[in-house]
């Protein structure tokens, strides 16, 4: 049988063939793969003393047990029982074994010689036979040879993971996502912080050039500035790319004011033509990176290098492309550099979609091919930086390399690539959420390719997605929803919902299966005197708007015992708008507001008036005042709140529901948000996960269409389910959001105080990068 190889980043697995040699003539010990967790059994080291003819170290399934002769000939020759007959039997048996092994080896050699393995990028790749090697059963399926000649080892010297075939990626993600700490357990097996020496960064003259004292470049992968124009040190590291290409990337910190000149010296020296910037200059009121480029059309001199910002192009999906022209004193040479600046990913924060990253990488590589000759394109490293140059930077590099591997080798090798990258720069892919993001993004890319579509394409796409598959199987839209549930199963992690499960808070939940995670819930701050049942808990969860974090608080319909808590939440988080899905059943939808005025806990609530717009919409205005001694004249203790009460929403037809919500958002809420500085909103329905979720998703989608002229319903819902797994728990709700977006596009509402908001399809600024 011809050997077949599957190339991973850190190891090469060979199938078929009894024992083979690597390119250095070393014997390779056979190992087994455990599917699912992809653990390799046995000590993964070369055995120089492997001798198949002598039976000294014949590997078995676990790679450890050895077949040996019962007694060595030298010992047996001295035994009284060692007779001529025994010698003949042993000799004949040994000759027979040698003969059989020789025949097998000759047969394997002939098979291999007569069949040429398929190659990708100059390296052999597995064929369809290998697809059967892994399944999500935790058993050993096959024996394989491990080529570890170029494999980096983990801290304990062992390979931890095998590459994942494309067909098995979903199984692996499902296994990791279906347990409370599946991703964390695998992430924790990666190399630790320090894997090599970093002495040069500790020189007294170099210390001030490090943004963080604990994120330092290793000596062996350090980018050394060689132009003699100043210090030769910069906090930057070479990173190996796909297929073992050395110096494919440079991972570096966001430049300091004192290192801007060094940064541009590095760009000039390395002939880099692309910079991917993943940080904002200021994040959470802290400086994360110095502005190392001049304003558009301006020039700036840094040492001997002049940087000219030729033009800036704001692209959809919250990134900007800047075109720089570099010149250096004493030379006529000009170099052109593009910077791709993604602004929607904060330091140590979660990113919900890789779509902007895929767009940046696609655009970058297209421009790279157009503007560089082939020779330069093969050697110029891509410079990637965030603030520290490890977390976001490592995540994007991993995505780029793994997508190349997926396309060309039909597999990914996430664990081993990050492990290798960590030998070149500290703690790349810094937190477990980034590690999980890589897995999920690659799976989504494999299944859907893209999830964002321009306004003038979405309606057509939705029509195609809604067509049932062959034999009336699931439609593409149903498959999208199944993938959403697959990525974020509706499991409740009791470790993350401790507050809602406390005895004093249990009666504050309508459904014990719908509890907010502690990290995403609003913490009530206003104290309620003389109320022993009062805590900081309310069954509510934050959700992001398109441009503002935590814009929404989605909550259940208040219980009689939580009226005060609901008003506390509105006061504490300065919510000025309430969207209430209401019904006639007062046991489910109580009137938690006064018809005139009332005191409730520490508050005085006054109903300033109401307007019945239609049978399905009533608007009420309230003044919420915190009543404390001496606070009567303190305007900070007053909130003006408008409630949009949607009555019996489920009685409407689907198009009527869409029309009502679109009118509410565009004609009533948006003008109010423009006046109150986009203040926080509270949204509630019975449990806070159904109609509330539909409203929030549609609101975000309309915002995205207005700002980007494109929409990504899949990612909007994915983010919501990330924050609360019960959100949009049925396909009907997911379908309704898509249909509502379609209705909005086909029936553009008038701009308040102006004409229709419809835009000619030809004016779309979206660039199709697929």
N, C-alpha and C positions, 0 to 999 in steps of 0.2 A: 504493500500500500504506500502510495506517495505521501511524504510528509507535507503537512499544510501548516503554515504559520500565521498567527494573528499577532500583529505588532501593537503592543501597548506602549505607553510613554516610558515605563520603567522596566518592562520585561517583554520577552518574546516567547510565546508558547508554541511548541511544536507538537503536532498530533500525528499519530500513525508511526511507524518506525520504532524499533525496540530501544536502541541506544544510539545516540549520534554525538558527533564532536561539534564544538563551536568553532568559530573562525580562528581561534588561537590554538586549536587542537586539544582543548580541554574537554573532558567528558562531562555530560550534563545529567544530573540526577532527576529521575522522573518524579512527578508530583501529581496530586489530585486536586481538582478544583471543587470547592463546595459552592453550589449555586445559591443564589439569593444574597448571602453576605459576601460571597466571592473570596472566601478565605483560602489561601494556599496551604496545603498540608505539608508538614515536614520541614526540616531545616533547609533553608534555601541557600546553600553554599556549594561551590564546586568540590568534587572529591577527586583529587589527583590520583588516588590509589584505586580508582574504580577499575576492576578487571573482570570482564564478563567470563573470560575463559577459566579463570581461577576460582570463580564463584565467591571471591572474597567479599564483594559488596554488591550483591544483586538487589536493586531497590524493589520494594513492594509498594502497596497502596499508600502507606503513610510516609514513605520515604526514609524510614528509620531502621526497620527490621532488616536483618542481614541473613542471607543463606550462607552457611559455612559447612564445610565437610564435618562429619561427626567427629572425626579425629584427623589431624594432619598426618601425612604419610611418614614424616620423620618420627612421630610419636608411635605410630602403629608398627613401624618396622621392628621395634624392639620388643613387641608384645609376643607372648608365646602363641597367641591365637592367629598370628599373622602368617597365614599359609600361602603356598603358591596359588591355591584356588582363589583365595581372597584377593590376592594381587591381580590375578587375571580378571576377576569379576570387576574390581574397581577400575583397572586399566581399560577394560572393554567398555564399562559404563561411561567412563570419562571420555573415551574416544567417540562414543555414540552421541553424547551431549555436544561435544565440539562439532561433530558432523552436522547435527540438527541446527545448531546456532549458525554455522557457516552457511547452510542452505537458506535459512531465513534471511540472513543479512544480504546474500546474493539476490534473493527474490525482491527484497525492498529496494536494493540499489537499482535493479533493472526497471522496476516500476517507476522509480523517481526519474530515471534517465529518459524514459519513454514519454513522460508527461511533463509539460511545462506549467509551473504554477502561474496563476494570474498575478500581475504586479500592479501596484499603485504607487506612483511617486518613486519608482525605483526600488520599492521594497515589497516582498510578497505579502499577500493578504489572504485571510481565510475565505473559503467559498461556502456554498450553502450547507455543506456537510457540518460545518462548525456551528450552524444555528441550532443544532440539536444538542449541543454540549451543555448548555445551561438552561435550567428552568427554575421556577421559584420553589422547587422542592429542596429542602435542606439535605441533599444527599450528594455523594460523589458520583458523577456520571461518566467520567472518562479518565484515563491516564494520559499525562502529557509531559513533554520535556520542557524544562524551563531554561531559556537562554538568559542568563543574568550578567552577561559580560559587560553591559553598560548600564545596569540597573542601579539606581541609588538605593541604598538601604535605609531603613528607618533607624531610630535611635538604638534599637536592640539588634540591629543587623539583619532583620528579616523583611521580606516583602510582605505587605499587608493585604494587597488587593490585586485582583486581575482586571484587565480591561472589561468593559461592559459592552456587549454587542447591542446594536440599535434595537433589535427585537426584544432585548431583555431590560432596556432602560426603564420602561414603565413598571415592570415587576419590582425592580430595585427601589424606585421611588415610592411605590406603594408600600413596600415592606418598611422602608425608613419612616414614612409619614404615618403609618398606622400604629406606631408605638409612641409613648410619651416622650422618649428621649432617643429615638432611633438615629436621627441626624446628629445629635450631640455626641452619642457614643462613638460614631465613626469619626466625627470631627476631632474628638479628643485623642484619637490615635495618631493624628498628624504629629510631625516633629514639633518640638517645643520652640521657645523663643530663640535660643542661641545654639547654632550648630557649627559655627566656625569662628575663627579669630577676627576681631575688628579693632586691632590695635592702632591702625593709622588714624582712624576717626577720633582717637583719644588723645592725639597730640594736642598740646596746649593751643597751638595756632589754629587747629581745626575745630576744636570744640564749639566756638561761637558760630560756626557755619552749620550746625545741626539744629533743626527746628525743635526736635524732641531729643532729650538726652538718652532715651531708651530705644530709639529707632535709628540704628546705625548700620552703615554698609559693611559687609564682610570684606576683608582685605583681598581675597582671591577673586572676587567679582566686581571690585570697585572700578568705576570709570575714572581714569587718570587723565587729567588735562595736561597736554604735552606741548602747548604752544609757547611756553616760557614767558607768558605775558602776566604772570601773577602766580598765585598759589596753584598747585596741581591737584588740590582736593575739592571734591564736590560730593554731597550726600546723594549718590546715585549708584545704581547697580545694574550690571548686564544681566539679562534674563534669557535663558534658552527657550526657543519657540518650538513650533511643530516640527516633528520628524528630526528632533535633536539639533536644529539649526542654532548655532551659537550666536549670541549677541543679537537676537532678533528684536529684543525690546530693551529699553532702558527704563527702569522703575526709579523714580526720584521723588523727593519731597517737593512741596510747593515752595518756590524760591522765597528766601528772606530778602529784605531790602539790601542787605550786604552781599547777597550771592546772586543778584540778578545778572551781573556781568559774567559770573562764572557759568550761569545757566546758558547764556547765549554763546559763550565760548564753546561749551559742550555741543550745542546744536551745530555750530559751524564745523567743529572738529569731526564729529561723527557723520556729517552730511545728512542729518535727519531732516526729513521734509514733512513729518507729521507729528503734532503734539496733541495728545488727548488729555484734556484738563477736566477733572471730575469734582473739583471743589469750587465753592464760592469764595470770594475774597473775605467775606465775613459770614460766620455761621454761629447762631446762638450767641450773638454779641461778642464773639471772639474772632480775632484775625486768624485766618487759616492759610492765607497765601498772599504774597505781595503782588500788586499789579505790575507785571514785568513787561508789559507791552504799552505802547503809546495809544492815545485815542485815534479813532478812525481818521485817516489821511495824514496823521502827524508822524514825526520822526523822533527817535530818541537815540542818543549815543551812549553806549556802554563799553567803556574801554576803547578798543579799536574797532568795535563792531557797531554799525548803525542799523537800527531796526525801523523799517518803514511800514506802518499799518496801512496797506493799500486800500482795503475795503473790509467791511463786516457784513455778513448775511445772517439774519435771524431765521432759522429754520423752524418748521413745525416740531413739536415734541420737546420744546424747551431746551434747545441747544443753539449755539451761535458758531458760525464758521468765520474765522478771521484769516485774512491773507496777508502774510508778511513778506517783505523783500529785505534781504540782508546783504550788506556790503561791508568790506573790511578795508581799513586804511592800508595803503601800499599794494593793493591788488585791484584789478578791474573786474574780478569775478563777482557775480551776483547769485544769491541763492534764494529760492522761494520756499517758504514754509507755511503750512496751513495748521491752524489751531482749531480743534473741535472742542468747544467748551460746553459741557453738559451741566446745567445749573439746578437740577431738581433732585439731587441726591445729597443729603446732609451727612456730615461726619458721624459714623457709628449708627446711622439710622437705616431703617429698612427701605429697600427699593422694591416696588411691586411689579414692575414690568421691565423686561429686557428690550422691548421694542425700540426705545431711543438708542440703546447701545448697538443693536443690530443695524439700525439706520446709519449711525455714525461709522461703524466698521465697514459697511457696504460702500458708503459714499467715499470714505477714505481710500479704500482699495481701488475703486474706480478711478479716482483722481491720481492715485499713485501710478497706475498703469499708463494713464494719459500723459503724465508730465515727466516721467523718468525713463531713461533707457533701461533696458533689461538688466544690465550689469549693476547699475547703481541700486535698482529696486531690490536686487538680491542681497545687498549688503547693508543698506541704510537702516539702522534700528528705528523702531517706532518709540517715541518718548511718551510715557504715560505717567501722570502724577495726580495726586489728590492733595491732601495736606501732609500726611506723614509718608505717603508713598508705599503703603503696604496693604491696607484693607480694601478700599475701593479700587485702587490700582491693580492689586493682585486678582481681584474678582473679574475685572474687564479683560485682563491678559488671559486668564483661564477661559473665559467665554470665547475669546477669539481663537485660541489654540484648539479648544474642544470642538468648535464648529468646523474648523478645517479638518480635524480628525474624523468627525462624524461624516462629512461629505466624502472624504477620500478613502478612509479605512473602514467605514461603516461601523464604527464603535467609538466609545469615549473612555477616557482613563483619568477621571477627575481626581481621585485620591492620590495616585502616584504623581500626577503632574504637579499638584500643589505641594506635595512632599518634596519633589525635586526643586521647585521654585523656592521653597523655604531654605534650601541650602545656598541660595544665591542672594536672598534678601529676607530679613527677619519678618516673621508672622504675616506673610502675604495671605490674603483672605483672613481677615482679622477676627471675625466673629462667626458663630455658627449660623446666624441668619443669612450671612453672605454665602456660606457654604451650601445651605439649602437652596438659596436663590439660584446658584449655578445649576444644580440638579434640575430644578423645576423649569428654569428658562430653556435648557436644552431639550427637555421633554416637550414643552410647548412648541418650540421651534420645529422639532421633529414631526409633531402631529399637525400643527396648523400653519407653519412657516411664518405667517404674519397674522396679527389680530387687529391692526388699525387700518382704517380705510377712509379715503376722502369722501366728503359729502356726496359728490356726484357718482360714487360707486357703491355706497352702502346699500341702497335700496335694491340694486341689482344683485348684490352679494346675498342679501337676506333672502331674496327669492330663490336663489340656488340652494342656500343652506336649508331651506324649509322643505325641499323635495325629499320624500322618503327614499331610502336606499333600495337596493335590489331585494326582491322578495319581501317588500314592505318592511325592511329593516330600518334601523335608526337613521334619521336625517342627520346632516352635518351639524345642524343647530343642537340636536339632542346629544350628539357626540361632544360638542363643546361643553355642554352642561355636565355631562358625565365626567369629563376631564376636570372641571372645576371641583366637583365633589371628590374626585380621585385625589386631587392635590391637597384639599383641605377637608378631610373626613369630618363628619359631625360627631366627633368624640369630645367628651368633656374631660379635660385634665383637671382633676380635683386639686392638684398642686397649684394650679394657676387661678382657681376660683374659690380660694379659701374664705374670703370675706362673705360672699353670698351664701356660703354653707354654714356659717357660724350660727349657733342656736338663736342668738338675739336677732338675726337677720332673715332666718328662713321664712318667716311669715310675711316678709316684704317682697316675696317673689310670687308671681302668678303661676309659674311653671318651674318646678325644680330641675327640669331638664334644660332650661334656658337661663343660664347664669353668666354674667359678664366676667371676662378675665380681669384680674386685679390690676394689671398693668394698663388696661384701656378704659377703666371706668372713672367717671368723675367722682372725686372725693369731696363730700359735703363738708363745708367749713363753718358755716354759721351755727353757733351753739343754740340749743333749745333748752332753756332753763326749766328745771322741775319736771323733766320728762326722762324717766329712767330707760325708756325704750329707744331713745334717740342715739343714733350712731352716725358714722360718716358714710354709710352705705345707701346706695340706691341702685336698682336694677336698670342700669343705663350704660351706654358704650359710646365712645367718641368715634367719629368717622371723618376722614379728610374731604375737603372740597377739591376742586381741580387745582386751585392755586393757593388755598389756605388750609393749613393743618388744623385738624380738630374743629372744623366748621360746624359739624352736626353733632348733636347728642341724641341718639336713638334710644327710646325707652318704652316700657310697657305703659298701658293706660293706668293711671294712678289708682291704687287701692284706697279704700277709705282710711286705712291706717298709714298711708304714705302721702296723703295730700300735702302735709307740711314739708316732707322731703322733696316733693316735686317743686314747690315754690322756692325752697332753699337752693335747689340746683339752678333754677333760673336766675336767682339773685347772685349766687356765688360766681357763676360763670358769665354773667352779664349778657344773658340771652335776651334778645329783644323781639324775637319772632318764634311763635309756636305753631306748628302744623299738626292739627289733631284729627286723626281719622276716628270718627264718632259714629255711634249707632243708637238704636232705640232701647236696647237691653241695658238697663241701668245697673244691673249686676256686673256687667262687663265694661260698660262705658258710663261711669258715674259723672255727674256734673261737679267737678272739683273746684269750680269757680263760683263766686257769689253773684247773685242777680243785681245786687246793689253794692254793698260794702260789707266787710267782715274782718275780724282779727283771727289770725291763724298762727299759733306759736309766736315767734318774734316779729311777725309781719302784720301790717294793715294792708288789705287788698281792696281797691276801689274799682268797680266796674264803671268805666267812663262812657260806655255806650256800645251798642252793637248794631250791625246792619245785616239784614238777610238779603244777600245778593241773589241767590236762587234757592230752590228747594234743597240744593245739595251743598251750598256754601254760605256760611255765616261768618262775619268778621266782628271780633270783639277787641276793645282796647281796655287795658288794665294799668293802673298805677300800683306798683308794688313798693311798699315802703317798710324799711326795717325800723322797728320801734324800739329805741333804747333811750335811756335817760340822757337828755341833753342833745339828742340827735335830730330833733325836729327840723332844724335849719340846715342840716348837713345834706347837700344835694347828692353826695356820694352814696347815700343810703336809699336812693330812689331809683327805680327802674320803670321805664315805660315799655310795656309789652303788648304786642298785637298778636292775637290768636286767629288763625285761619282754620275754622272748624269745618271739615268735610263730612257731611252727613250721609250715611247709608251709601257709601261709595260702591259697594258690591252690587247694588241694584241697577247700576248703569251698564250699558253695553261697553265693550272694550274700547271702541273708537271714542265713545262719549267720555270714558275714563281718561283716555289719552288727552282729549281736547280740554277737559277740566284741569288736569295737572299742568299742561303746557300753558294754558291761560293764567293759571295761578302763579306759575314760576316767572313767566316773561312779563306779564302785565301788572302783577301786584307785588310779588316778593322782590324781584330784581330791582325795581325802582326804590323800594324801601332799603334794600341792602346798600345801594349807592349812596343813600343819605346817612346811614348809620355806620359807615366805615366797615361794611361787610361783617357786622356783628354775628356772634354765634347764634345758631338756631336749634331749637328742640323739636323733635318729631316723634309722635307716638301713635301706636295702634294697639291692638289687644296685647300682643307679646313683644312688640318692638322689633320684630324680625321679618315681617311680611310686607304689608303696605308701606310701612316706614322705609323699608329697604328699596322698594320700587320708586318711591318719591326721591330718595337720596341719589340713587343711580341715575334716574332721568335728569335730575338737577345737574349732576356732574357732567353727564353726556352733553347737555345743552351748552354748558359752559365751555366744554372742550371744542364743540363745533364752532362756537363763536370766536374762540381764540386761535384755534389751529385749522379750522375748516376741515377737520376730520374727526373720527370718533373711534373709540375702542371699548365697546361694551364688555367684552370678555375680561379685559384688565380691570375695568371699573368694578365688576362683580368679584373678581378674584381678590382685589384689595379688601373689599368689604368682608368676604368670607375669611380672609386672613385674620382680620381683627375680631370677627365673631362668626364661628363656624356654622351657626344656625341661620345666618342671613340668607334669604332667597333659597329656601330649602326645597323648592319644587321646580320642575321644568316649566310649568305654566307661568310662574313668576318671571323666570328668565326670558321666556318667549314674549311676555307682555312688555318687558323693558325694550327689547329689540323692536317690537311692533310700535311702541310709543315713539321711539327715535325715528322710525320710518315715517310715522304720521307727522312728526315735527318737520322733517325734511320736505315732505310732499305738501304740507300745508303751513308754510312759514307764517308765523304770527306777525302782526304789525309791530314796528318798533314804537314803544311808548312815545307819543308826541311827534311821530314821524311816519315814514312810509314803511312798506313791507320790508322785512329783513332778508328777503330772498336774494341770493347772489347767483349771478350767472355762472354756470358750471365751468365755462372757459376761464374764469378768473381764479380758479383754484390755485393756490400757491404750493400745493403738495407736489412733491417730486417722487414718482414711483421708482423705488430703488431695487425692486425685485427683478 
